[in-house]
Amino acid sequence: MIIQPRPQIITFAILTTITIVTWVVADLWRQLVRPIPTQVESRVLEPLTPSLDKQAIEAIRKHIFFSDEEVKELVSTSSSQTTPGTETESQ
């Protein structure tokens, strides 16, 4: 029994498939091994000053704070009023 040689197209297809699979695996390996570049602003890397900004603390203390009841009251009154975009024009 004589074994016939494979057609050249089959050999070419097998070699191409092996090459593509090897290429994909090598690219995935390169992506997994490569370190992730990080971009950090120089402003973030500057050391912090350990002193407190007293003006900023006083500005926070002077802000108006609302209790939960006042917030609910403000929300309910503002939702019952018409907003500028919802009015209809009649002529």
N, C-alpha and C positions, 0 to 999 in steps of 0.2 A: 504494500500500500504506500503510495507516494503522497507525502504531505505537501499540499500546495502552499506557497508562501502567501503571507497576508498582503492584501492590497496596500499600496503606499498611503492611501487616504486614512486607513484605519491606524496605521503606525503614526501618521502625522496627528490624528485626533487624540490618540493616547498621550503622546509627548506634549501636546498643547494643554491637555487637561492637567497633567502633572505639573507643568510650568505654572499654570494659573493658580492651582491650589497652593503650590510652594510660595508664589508671590503673595497671595492673600495672607497665608500664615506668617510669613516674614514681616509683612506690613503691620499686622496685628501685634506681633511680638514687639516690633519697634515702637508702636504707640503705647504699649503697656509698660515698657522699660524706661522710656524717655521721661525725664523729670518735667513736671508742669511748671512753665515759666510764670512767675508772679510779678505783676507790676504794682509797686507800692509807691505812692507819692512821697516825696522827700519831707513834706510837711507832717505826714503821719509818723515818720521815723524820728522826728525831733523829740528830745526829752521833754517831759512835762515839768512845769514849775510846781513845787509843793505848797505854794502859798494860796490862800483862799482869796477870791475876788469878792471883797465885801460889797462893792457897788452892785454886782450881779445878784448877790444874796438879798440885798435890800430891795432891788427891783422885783424880785420874785415875791417877797413879802408884801409889796404894795399892790400886787395884782388882785383883781376881784375874783373871788371864788364863789361858786354857786353850790347850794346843797342840791340833793337829788330832787326834792320837791319843787324847788325853784326851776330846775332844768325841765321837769315835766310840765310845769305851768307855762314856761316859755315856749316849749315845743307845741303844746296844745293850742295856745293863742296864735302862734305863727302859722299853724296849719289851717286854722279856720279863716284866716284872712286870705284875700285873693293875692296872687302873685302877679307881677307886672306882665308876664307873658300869657296869662290865661284870660285876660279880659277880652270881651268881644266888642268890636266897634259897630255902632249902629248909626246910620245916617239917613 
